[in-house]
Amino acid sequence: MEIMDFFKKDYKLYTINGKTTDRPVPEQGIRRFFYLLTSHFSKLVTANLLFLLFCLPVVSIPAAIAGMARVTGNLVRDGNTFVWTDFIAEFKQSSVKSMKFGLLWFVPIGLLALAYFKNGGIYFTSYFPFVLLIFGFGLLFILSCYGFYMIAFIDLPLRAIIRNTVVFLFSETKRNTVMFLVSALIFALCLIGFPYSVPFMLLIVFAPLILFISTVVDPAVQKRVIEPFGGRQEI
């Protein structure tokens, strides 16, 4: 009788500190993120090192971000990933599209930063340039979060992906605020702790951060793109 009752439970077994539990696996939200973070920590360390390795030619950073989006997105969607296979396959497959999309992000950020420091940087008498820099970076960062995720998972022309990212920018304000604040806090702590934060950054900053972003972004992409249109159309 107990065996029959066990199989009637709609549970997925997972482990906590090496012990099996019959608690259901979190399906979404912050609990899903921490479950994936603790259950696949070694994979995330590997993905972090692989990401940094493929970022060494600076021009390949957008393709490396797409590869990481594939790895972390697979974790969020399927609960598992093959780090080397998934990362390298996505890096190769979306390299051209992701680099084109990356130019739309890196070039404006570079111009904003150049204009800011050219006008005195942090010693400039007005805070307006600094606020403009942070605001511009925030907008472009949010657009990139959705853009790279869609590049990794949806077969759409770049024009459609850009259009969809703009829609997400205005339709998912709560998600966007959370993504930006958490990311800004992590980067601020890394800057404050520099250079002592370098080993931490090398081992385990980027992969968990992109995992967090994937956890936030995936439900919105599923709801607004994949479910209604099968990933074949714009929003």
C-alpha positions in Angstrom: 0.0 0.0 0.0 2.8 2.4 0.9 4.5 1.6 -2.4 1.3 2.5 -4.3 0.9 5.7 -2.4 4.5 6.6 -3.2 4.0 6.3 -6.9 0.8 8.4 -6.7 2.8 11.4 -5.4 3.6 13.9 -8.0 7.1 14.4 -6.7 10.5 14.6 -8.3 13.2 13.3 -6.0 16.3 15.4 -5.4 19.0 15.5 -2.8 19.9 18.0 0.0 23.3 17.6 1.6 23.6 14.1 0.0 20.3 12.9 1.4 17.3 12.0 -0.8 14.1 13.9 -0.1 10.6 13.6 -1.6 10.1 17.4 -1.6 9.0 18.6 -5.0 11.6 20.3 -7.1 10.9 24.1 -7.3 9.5 24.9 -10.7 10.3 28.6 -10.9 11.4 31.7 -9.0 14.2 32.2 -6.5 13.8 28.7 -5.1 14.3 27.2 -8.5 17.5 29.3 -8.9 19.0 28.2 -5.5 18.1 24.6 -6.2 19.9 24.7 -9.5 22.8 26.6 -8.0 23.4 24.1 -5.2 22.6 21.0 -7.3 24.8 21.9 -10.2 27.5 24.0 -8.6 30.4 22.1 -10.1 28.9 22.4 -13.6 28.6 26.2 -13.0 32.2 26.5 -12.0 33.2 24.6 -15.2 30.9 26.9 -17.3 32.4 30.0 -15.7 35.9 29.0 -16.6 34.8 28.0 -20.1 33.1 31.3 -20.5 36.1 33.3 -19.5 38.3 31.2 -21.8 36.1 31.9 -24.8 36.0 35.6 -23.9 39.8 36.0 -24.3 39.4 37.2 -27.9 37.3 40.2 -26.9 35.3 40.0 -30.1 34.0 36.6 -29.1 32.4 37.9 -25.9 28.8 38.0 -27.4 29.1 34.4 -28.7 30.4 33.3 -25.3 27.4 35.0 -23.6 25.0 33.1 -26.0 26.8 29.9 -25.1 26.4 30.5 -21.4 22.7 31.4 -22.0 22.3 28.0 -23.6 23.9 26.2 -20.7 22.0 28.0 -17.9 18.8 28.1 -19.9 19.0 24.3 -20.3 19.3 24.0 -16.5 16.3 26.3 -16.0 14.1 24.6 -18.6 15.2 20.9 -18.3 17.1 20.7 -15.0 20.3 19.5 -16.6 22.9 20.5 -19.1 26.0 19.1 -20.8 28.3 22.1 -20.2 31.0 21.5 -22.9 28.7 20.2 -25.6 26.0 22.8 -25.1 28.3 25.7 -24.7 30.5 25.0 -27.7 27.6 24.0 -30.0 25.8 27.3 -29.2 29.0 29.3 -29.5 29.6 28.0 -33.0 25.9 28.1 -34.1 25.1 31.6 -33.1 28.5 33.3 -33.3 27.5 35.6 -36.2 24.1 36.6 -34.9 25.3 37.1 -31.3 28.2 39.2 -32.5 25.9 41.4 -34.5 23.6 41.8 -31.6 26.6 42.4 -29.3 27.6 45.4 -31.4 24.3 47.0 -30.7 25.0 46.7 -27.0 28.8 47.3 -26.6 29.1 50.2 -29.0 26.6 52.5 -27.2 28.0 51.5 -23.8 31.5 52.3 -25.1 30.4 55.7 -26.4 28.6 56.6 -23.2 31.6 55.6 -21.1 33.9 57.6 -23.4 31.7 60.7 -23.2 31.5 60.4 -19.5 35.2 60.1 -18.7 36.1 62.6 -21.4 34.0 65.2 -19.5 35.8 64.6 -16.2 34.5 61.3 -15.1 33.7 61.0 -11.4 35.3 64.5 -10.8 32.8 66.2 -13.1 30.9 68.9 -11.2 27.5 67.6 -12.3 26.1 64.1 -11.6 24.0 64.2 -14.8 26.6 62.4 -17.0 27.0 59.7 -14.4 23.2 59.2 -14.1 22.9 59.2 -17.9 25.7 56.5 -18.1 24.0 54.3 -15.5 20.6 54.7 -17.1 21.9 53.9 -20.6 23.8 50.9 -19.3 20.7 49.6 -17.5 18.5 49.8 -20.6 21.1 48.1 -22.8 21.8 45.5 -20.1 18.2 44.5 -19.9 17.8 44.4 -23.7 20.8 42.1 -23.8 19.5 39.7 -21.2 16.4 39.0 -23.3 18.3 39.2 -26.6 21.0 36.6 -25.9 18.5 34.2 -24.3 16.3 34.4 -27.4 19.3 34.0 -29.7 20.2 30.8 -27.8 16.7 29.2 -27.8 14.5 30.7 -30.6 15.1 30.6 -34.3 14.2 34.2 -35.2 15.8 36.8 -37.5 17.9 39.4 -35.6 15.4 42.1 -36.4 12.6 40.2 -34.7 14.8 39.5 -31.7 15.6 43.2 -31.3 12.0 44.1 -31.6 11.0 41.5 -29.0 13.6 42.8 -26.6 12.2 46.3 -26.8 8.7 44.9 -26.0 10.1 43.0 -23.0 11.8 46.2 -21.8 8.4 47.9 -21.4 6.2 44.9 -20.5 8.3 43.2 -17.9 9.2 46.1 -15.6 9.3 44.0 -12.4 11.5 41.3 -13.8 13.8 44.0 -15.4 14.1 45.9 -12.1 15.1 42.7 -10.2 17.6 41.7 -12.9 19.3 45.1 -12.9 19.4 45.6 -9.2 20.9 42.1 -8.5 23.4 42.4 -11.3 24.4 45.9 -10.2 24.9 44.7 -6.6 27.1 41.8 -7.7 29.3 44.0 -10.0 29.5 46.7 -7.3 30.7 44.1 -4.7 33.3 42.8 -7.2 34.6 46.4 -7.9 34.7 47.2 -4.2 36.6 44.0 -3.4 39.0 44.3 -6.3 41.7 42.9 -6.6 40.8 40.4 -3.9 37.6 39.6 -5.8 39.4 38.4 -8.9 39.7 34.7 -7.8 36.0 34.8 -7.0 35.2 36.3 -10.4 37.3 33.7 -12.2 35.6 30.8 -10.5 32.0 31.6 -9.7 30.5 35.0 -10.7 29.4 35.0 -14.3 27.8 31.6 -14.5 25.5 32.0 -11.4 24.6 35.5 -12.5 23.6 34.4 -16.0 21.7 31.4 -14.4 19.8 34.0 -12.3 19.1 36.0 -15.4 17.9 32.9 -17.2 15.6 32.0 -14.3 14.0 35.5 -14.5 13.8 35.7 -18.3 12.7 32.2 -19.2 9.0 32.5 -17.9 8.5 35.7 -19.8 10.0 34.3 -23.1 7.9 31.1 -22.7 4.7 33.1 -22.1 5.1 35.8 -24.7 7.0 34.1 -27.5 7.3 30.4 -27.3 3.8 29.4 -26.2 1.7 31.7 -28.4 3.9 31.6 -31.5 6.1 28.5 -31.2 9.2 30.7 -31.3 8.6 31.5 -35.0 7.1 35.0 -34.8 7.6 38.4 -33.2 5.6 39.4 -30.1 
